[in-house]
Amino acid sequence: MKRWTKALGLTAAGLLAVTAIDASPAMASRTGASPDTCRTGYVWRGAQNSDHVCVTPAVRDRTARENATGAWHACTQGFVWREAYAGDHRCVVPSSRTQAYQDNDLAPYRLAWLIMTRTRHDPDSTSCDGGSCSTTNESSYYTVGVRGYYLTLGARISVKIVAEGAIVWNKIAYTGAGKDPGGNYSLDTGNPLCGGGTFAKPYSAYVQVRENSGPWSMQVPIHWKKCSNV
Protein backbone atom coordinates (compact mmCIF):
# COMPACT_ATOMS: atom_id res chain seq x y z
CA MET A 1 0.00 0.00 0.00
CA LYS A 2 1.46 3.35 -1.04
CA ARG A 3 1.17 6.41 1.10
CA TRP A 4 1.60 8.68 -1.89
CA THR A 5 -0.78 8.02 -4.76
CA LYS A 6 -0.79 11.31 -6.63
CA ALA A 7 1.53 14.01 -5.44
CA LEU A 8 3.79 16.72 -6.68
CA GLY A 9 7.47 15.86 -6.87
CA LEU A 10 10.56 17.67 -8.01
CA THR A 11 14.11 16.81 -8.81
CA ALA A 12 16.89 19.28 -8.23
CA ALA A 13 19.20 19.75 -11.16
CA GLY A 14 22.71 18.65 -10.44
CA LEU A 15 22.77 17.94 -6.72
CA LEU A 16 26.39 18.59 -5.85
CA ALA A 17 28.43 16.60 -3.38
CA VAL A 18 30.48 19.62 -2.33
CA THR A 19 29.75 21.08 1.08
CA ALA A 20 29.80 24.76 1.98
CA ILE A 21 31.08 27.97 0.41
CA ASP A 22 33.70 30.55 1.21
CA ALA A 23 33.49 34.18 0.32
CA SER A 24 36.38 35.50 -1.72
CA PRO A 25 38.64 38.27 -0.39
CA ALA A 26 36.59 40.67 -2.51
CA MET A 27 33.43 39.54 -0.74
CA ALA A 28 32.00 41.07 2.38
CA SER A 29 32.82 39.52 5.74
CA ARG A 30 30.91 36.52 7.05
CA THR A 31 28.59 38.79 9.01
CA GLY A 32 27.80 40.68 5.82
CA ALA A 33 27.00 37.65 3.69
CA SER A 34 24.65 38.13 0.74
CA PRO A 35 22.46 35.89 -1.47
CA ASP A 36 25.42 35.27 -3.79
CA THR A 37 27.71 34.07 -0.99
CA CYS A 38 29.57 30.93 -2.05
CA ARG A 39 29.67 27.59 -0.29
CA THR A 40 32.84 26.70 1.60
CA GLY A 41 35.53 25.78 -0.90
CA TYR A 42 34.39 28.30 -3.51
CA VAL A 43 35.13 32.00 -4.04
CA TRP A 44 33.96 34.76 -6.35
CA ARG A 45 35.68 34.56 -9.74
CA GLY A 46 36.28 38.29 -10.18
CA ALA A 47 36.59 38.43 -13.97
CA GLN A 48 35.16 41.93 -13.41
CA ASN A 49 34.17 43.74 -10.20
CA SER A 50 30.57 42.50 -10.38
CA ASP A 51 31.50 38.91 -11.31
CA HIS A 52 30.27 36.88 -8.33
CA VAL A 53 30.21 33.47 -10.03
CA CYS A 54 31.46 30.92 -7.49
CA VAL A 55 34.58 29.04 -8.60
CA THR A 56 37.50 27.20 -7.04
CA PRO A 57 40.36 29.33 -5.67
CA ALA A 58 42.60 28.02 -8.48
CA VAL A 59 40.22 29.35 -11.14
CA ARG A 60 39.99 32.69 -9.36
CA ASP A 61 43.79 32.93 -9.30
CA ARG A 62 44.03 32.10 -12.99
CA THR A 63 41.34 34.67 -13.78
CA ALA A 64 43.33 37.32 -11.91
CA ARG A 65 46.47 36.45 -13.88
CA GLU A 66 44.54 36.64 -17.15
CA ASN A 67 43.15 40.03 -16.19
CA ALA A 68 46.65 41.29 -15.41
CA THR A 69 48.52 39.91 -18.40
CA GLY A 70 46.06 38.91 -21.13
CA ALA A 71 45.49 40.96 -24.26
CA TRP A 72 42.09 42.54 -24.86
CA HIS A 73 39.94 42.00 -27.96
CA ALA A 74 42.58 41.28 -30.64
CA CYS A 75 43.66 37.71 -29.93
CA THR A 76 46.63 36.06 -31.60
CA GLN A 77 46.42 32.55 -33.05
CA GLY A 78 45.71 29.94 -30.39
CA PHE A 79 43.81 32.32 -28.13
CA VAL A 80 40.09 33.08 -27.84
CA TRP A 81 37.87 35.49 -25.93
CA ARG A 82 37.22 34.25 -22.41
CA GLU A 83 33.51 35.21 -22.36
CA ALA A 84 33.10 34.78 -18.61
CA TYR A 85 30.48 37.55 -18.88
CA ALA A 86 28.85 39.45 -21.72
CA GLY A 87 31.51 41.59 -23.38
CA ASP A 88 34.46 39.72 -21.82
CA HIS A 89 37.02 39.94 -24.63
CA ARG A 90 40.06 38.97 -22.59
CA CYS A 91 42.26 36.69 -24.72
CA VAL A 92 42.84 33.30 -23.12
CA VAL A 93 43.57 29.71 -24.09
CA PRO A 94 40.47 27.75 -25.22
CA SER A 95 40.42 25.62 -22.06
CA SER A 96 39.96 28.76 -19.96
CA ARG A 97 36.89 29.77 -21.95
CA THR A 98 35.48 26.25 -21.59
CA GLN A 99 36.04 26.49 -17.84
CA ALA A 100 34.24 29.84 -17.74
CA TYR A 101 31.22 28.35 -19.52
CA GLN A 102 31.11 25.41 -17.09
CA ASP A 103 31.43 27.64 -14.04
CA ASN A 104 28.63 29.90 -15.29
CA ASP A 105 26.35 26.86 -15.66
CA LEU A 106 27.18 25.51 -12.20
CA ALA A 107 27.06 28.86 -10.39
CA PRO A 108 23.53 28.42 -8.93
CA TYR A 109 24.54 25.12 -7.31
CA ARG A 110 27.52 26.62 -5.47
CA LEU A 111 25.56 29.07 -3.32
CA ALA A 112 25.54 28.79 0.48
CA TRP A 113 22.06 30.19 1.03
CA LEU A 114 20.25 27.68 -1.16
CA ILE A 115 21.30 24.04 -1.33
CA MET A 116 18.93 21.39 -2.68
CA THR A 117 18.76 18.21 -0.60
CA ARG A 118 16.78 15.00 -0.45
CA THR A 119 15.59 12.98 2.53
CA ARG A 120 14.98 9.25 2.50
CA HIS A 121 11.82 7.93 4.14
CA ASP A 122 11.71 4.23 5.06
CA PRO A 123 8.18 2.94 5.80
CA ASP A 124 7.46 0.68 8.73
CA SER A 125 6.95 -2.56 6.82
CA THR A 126 5.49 -4.44 9.80
CA SER A 127 2.31 -3.51 11.67
CA CYS A 128 0.83 -5.41 14.59
CA ASP A 129 -2.67 -5.47 16.06
CA GLY A 130 -2.70 -7.39 19.29
CA GLY A 131 -0.99 -10.69 18.66
CA SER A 132 -1.37 -10.51 14.88
CA CYS A 133 1.23 -8.84 12.66
CA SER A 134 1.28 -8.16 8.93
CA THR A 135 3.71 -6.73 6.43
CA THR A 136 3.25 -4.30 3.54
CA ASN A 137 5.00 -3.87 0.23
CA GLU A 138 5.60 -0.15 0.64
CA SER A 139 8.99 1.01 -0.58
CA SER A 140 11.29 3.79 0.53
CA TYR A 141 10.92 7.19 -1.09
CA TYR A 142 12.71 10.54 -1.06
CA THR A 143 11.41 14.04 -0.53
CA VAL A 144 13.04 17.25 -1.69
CA GLY A 145 14.48 19.69 0.81
CA VAL A 146 16.27 23.02 0.88
CA ARG A 147 18.94 24.15 3.32
CA GLY A 148 21.41 26.99 3.66
CA TYR A 149 24.00 28.68 5.86
CA TYR A 150 26.16 31.83 6.15
CA LEU A 151 22.94 33.67 7.02
CA THR A 152 22.30 35.96 9.98
CA LEU A 153 21.40 34.10 13.17
CA GLY A 154 17.70 34.47 13.94
CA ALA A 155 16.89 35.80 10.46
CA ARG A 156 13.54 35.13 8.80
CA ILE A 157 14.13 33.05 5.67
CA SER A 158 11.62 32.87 2.81
CA VAL A 159 11.93 30.02 0.31
CA LYS A 160 9.79 29.65 -2.81
CA ILE A 161 9.54 27.26 -5.74
CA VAL A 162 8.15 28.72 -8.96
CA ALA A 163 6.93 26.72 -11.97
CA GLU A 164 5.29 28.18 -15.07
CA GLY A 165 5.14 31.60 -13.46
CA ALA A 166 3.27 30.44 -10.34
CA ILE A 167 4.50 29.72 -6.81
CA VAL A 168 3.96 26.00 -6.26
CA TRP A 169 5.59 25.79 -2.82
CA ASN A 170 6.79 28.31 -0.25
CA LYS A 171 7.68 28.32 3.41
CA ILE A 172 9.21 30.46 6.13
CA ALA A 173 12.07 29.36 8.41
CA TYR A 174 14.20 31.04 11.06
CA THR A 175 17.94 30.48 11.15
CA GLY A 176 19.77 28.98 14.09
CA ALA A 177 23.18 27.60 14.90
CA GLY A 178 24.14 24.47 12.96
CA LYS A 179 27.01 22.42 11.66
CA ASP A 180 27.85 25.01 8.99
CA PRO A 181 29.06 28.62 9.48
CA GLY A 182 26.64 31.43 10.33
CA GLY A 183 22.90 31.01 10.62
CA ASN A 184 21.57 27.68 9.30
CA TYR A 185 18.12 26.57 8.13
CA SER A 186 16.75 23.33 6.70
CA LEU A 187 13.30 22.65 5.23
CA ASP A 188 11.66 19.52 3.82
CA THR A 189 9.12 20.37 1.11
CA GLY A 190 7.31 17.07 1.66
CA ASN A 191 7.18 16.62 -2.11
CA PRO A 192 8.43 13.22 -3.25
CA LEU A 193 11.09 12.74 -5.87
CA CYS A 194 9.73 10.73 -8.78
CA GLY A 195 11.43 7.86 -10.54
CA GLY A 196 13.84 7.02 -7.75
CA GLY A 197 14.84 10.62 -7.16
CA THR A 198 17.10 11.39 -10.10
CA PHE A 199 18.47 14.94 -10.17
CA ALA A 200 18.52 15.78 -13.85
CA LYS A 201 17.35 18.01 -16.68
CA PRO A 202 15.07 19.20 -18.20
CA TYR A 203 14.58 22.09 -15.80
CA SER A 204 10.98 23.21 -15.40
CA ALA A 205 11.06 25.35 -12.24
CA TYR A 206 13.37 27.29 -9.98
CA VAL A 207 13.96 27.93 -6.28
CA GLN A 208 14.81 31.24 -4.61
CA VAL A 209 15.54 32.32 -1.05
CA ARG A 210 15.84 35.63 0.75
CA GLU A 211 16.78 36.81 4.23
CA ASN A 212 14.20 39.00 6.00
CA SER A 213 12.99 41.55 3.40
CA GLY A 214 16.27 41.60 1.47
CA PRO A 215 16.81 40.75 -2.21
CA TRP A 216 15.98 37.32 -3.58
CA SER A 217 18.85 35.02 -4.50
CA MET A 218 19.55 34.03 -8.07
CA GLN A 219 17.21 31.40 -9.46
CA VAL A 220 18.37 27.83 -8.89
CA PRO A 221 16.92 25.66 -11.70
CA ILE A 222 15.24 22.39 -10.71
CA HIS A 223 12.93 19.82 -12.30
CA TRP A 224 9.30 19.78 -11.16
CA LYS A 225 6.69 17.23 -12.21
CA LYS A 226 3.71 15.28 -10.95
CA CYS A 227 4.23 11.76 -9.65
CA SER A 228 1.70 9.07 -10.45
CA ASN A 229 3.00 7.09 -7.48
CA VAL A 230 6.03 6.88 -5.25
N, C-alpha and C positions, 0 to 999 in steps of 0.2 A: 504494500500500500504506500503510495507516494504522498508526502505532505504537500508537495508543490505540484499542482496540476496545470495551472496556466498562470504564469507570472512573468514579470518583466525581468530580464537579465541583461548584463552588459559585460563586455570584455575590455579590459584596458589594453591599449595598444602598447606593445613593447614593455612589459613589466621588467624593470631592470634589477639586477642583483646587487648593484652598488648600494652602499648605505648612505650616509648623509652628505652635506655639502659645505664647503668652506667658501667664505667670501674672499675675493681677491684683495690685494693691498689697495686697489682703487676703490673698493667697496666700503660702505660705511661700517662702523664697528658692529659687533654682535648685537648690542642693545639698539642699534638703529637699523636692524634688518628690514628688508623690503620684499615685496612679492617675487622679485627676481633673484633673491638670495639663492646661492647654489648649495647643493648637498655637500657634506664633508667629502673632500677628495677632488672637488671641482672648484674652479675659479672663473671670474669673468675673463673673456678672451681679450678684449681691449684693442680690436682692430681699429676702432675709432673710440672717442670718448664715451659715446652712448652705446657701445657694443657690449651688452651684458649677457651674451651667449655663454653658457657654462661649458668649460672645457677642462682638460687636464692641465696641470701646471706646465708640463713640457710643451703643450701646444701654445699656451699663453707666452712662454718664453720665446718660442720660435716666431710667433706673431710679432712680438716686440722687436726681434732682430730684423724681421722683414720690413717693419715700419721704418727702422733706422737706416737700413742699408739698401733696400730694394728700389729699383727704378719705378717711376710712375708713368703709366699709360703706354709708352712706346717700348714694348718688350722685344728683346733680341731673341733669336732662334733658340728654342728649348725652354722658353719661359711663357707663362700665360698670366692673365689677370687672376687675382686671387678670388674676387667676388664673394668675400665673406659677408658683405652687405651691398645693397644697391649702390652702384657707383664706385665700388672698390676696385680700382685699376692698378693696384700694387702688383708688380711683376714678380711672380714666384714660380717654383717648379710645379709641374702638373699635380704631383702628389699632395702638395699643400692646398691646392684648390679643391681636390677631392675630399681632403680632410675637412675643409671649411663647409662643404656641402653636407657632409655627414653630421658634423657638429650642429649645424643649423637644424637639421631634421630631428636630432635627438635632444635639442635644448629643452623642450617642455618636460622631459622625463628626468631631468637633472636638477629640478627645483626642490628646495627643502620644504616649502610650505605646502606642497601638494604631491603626495606620493600615493599611487594606486596600489592597493593591496588586495589579497583575497584570504578568506577564512574558511577552513574546512569544518564541515559539520558532519559528525558521525552519529547516525540514528541509533537508538537503543533497540537492538534487534530482538531482544527477548522481553516479553511482558508476562507478568504472572497475576492471576486472580485467585486468591486463596492457595490451594495446593496445585492448581493447574497452570501451566506455563505454555506459551506459544511463541513462535518466532515469526518475523516478517521478512520480506524480501527487499525492504527499503535499502537504498544505497547511499553512500556518502555524497555530499554535494558541497559546492563552494559558493560563498557570497562575496560580493565586491565591497571593498572598504576604501577609505581615504584617510591618510594620516599626514602629519607634518610637524616640523619643529623649527627652531630659530625664530619663534614668535615671542611676543611679549607675554610674560606670565600673567595669567588672569584675564587675557584679552578675549573678546567675543569673536568667534570665528564663524563666518558664514560660508557654507559650501553648497554649490548648485551644480546640477547636471542638466545640460540643455540639449535637446534633440529636435531637429526640424523647427527651430525657432521658439520652442516652448520649454519651460522648465519642467522636467519629468521627475526630478527628485531634488530636495533641498533640506538642509538641517543646520541647526546652530549648535556649536560646542564652545566650551571655555577651556583655555589652555591651563595646563598644570605642569609640574615637574615630571620628567620622564627620563628614559635612558639616553635620549639625544639632547644636544645643547639647547638652551633657551626654553621657551614655553612649548609644550607638546600637546597634540590632540590626536584622537583616533576615533573614527566613526565607521560603523558597519551599515551599509545601505539596506541590507536585508534582501537585496535583489540577487537571485542566483545566477551563476555563470552557466551558460548553456554549453552543451557539447563537450563536457569535461573541463570547461574553464580555460579554453585556449585564449591567449592574449594576442590578437592578430588583426590585421586590416581585413576588410575595408572599414575606415572610421566613419561613424554616423552620428557622433555626438561629441560633446566636450565637457570638461569639468573646470570650474574656476573656484577660487577661494579668496577671501579678503579678511583683513583684521580690523575689527570694529567698523568704522564707517570709511575706511581708507580705500584705495584703488583696488580693483579686482586684479588678480594675477593674470598672466597670459593663459590662453586656452590650451588645455591639455587634451588632445584628441583621444577618444576611446571608441569602442564599438558597442552599440546598444541595439538589442533586438528582443523580441518576445520569445519565451521558451514554451514549447508545447508541453514539456514535462522535464523534470530534473531528477 
